[in-house]
Amino acid sequence: DICGPSTAATQSIAATLADELSTQVSIPDLFASAGGPWPEDTPAVPGSDEYESWRAAVTEADELLSAAVDAARAEVGPGGVVGLVGFCFGAGRVMDLVSG
């Protein structure tokens, strides 16, 4: 979600996954390079100067997600399972990562 890992919706989904799957959930912040996530109270309008400027500054998302997955794989060890879920902006990053 472009509004970052701290929104109520993202936290609720993470808590539900953790509870339902009896697992640990990690939510990496993919927007550090942009100075933080998109403001939750500001509509994101693709094509607008404000949004496109922010989006262009999101330069490290793939590397941050890849590092989070590597850390999770190291934690679960050989034979362990790591699952990925992405919404909005994160969905594209997840698809890129799993497609190689």
Long-range contacts (C-beta under 8 A, 24 or more apart in sequence): 1-37, 1-87, 1-88, 1-89, 1-90, 2-31, 2-37, 2-38, 2-44, 2-88, 2-89, 3-37, 3-38, 3-39, 3-40, 4-29, 4-31, 4-36, 4-37, 4-38, 4-40, 5-29, 5-37, 6-37, 7-40, 10-87, 13-85, 13-87, 17-85, 21-83, 24-75, 26-68, 26-71, 26-72, 28-64, 28-65, 28-67, 28-68, 29-64, 30-58, 30-60, 30-61, 30-64, 30-65, 30-89, 30-90, 30-93, 31-58, 31-61, 32-60, 32-64, 33-57, 33-58, 33-59, 33-60, 33-61, 34-58, 34-59, 58-89, 61-89, 61-93, 62-93, 62-96, 62-97, 65-90, 65-93, 65-94, 65-97, 66-97, 69-97
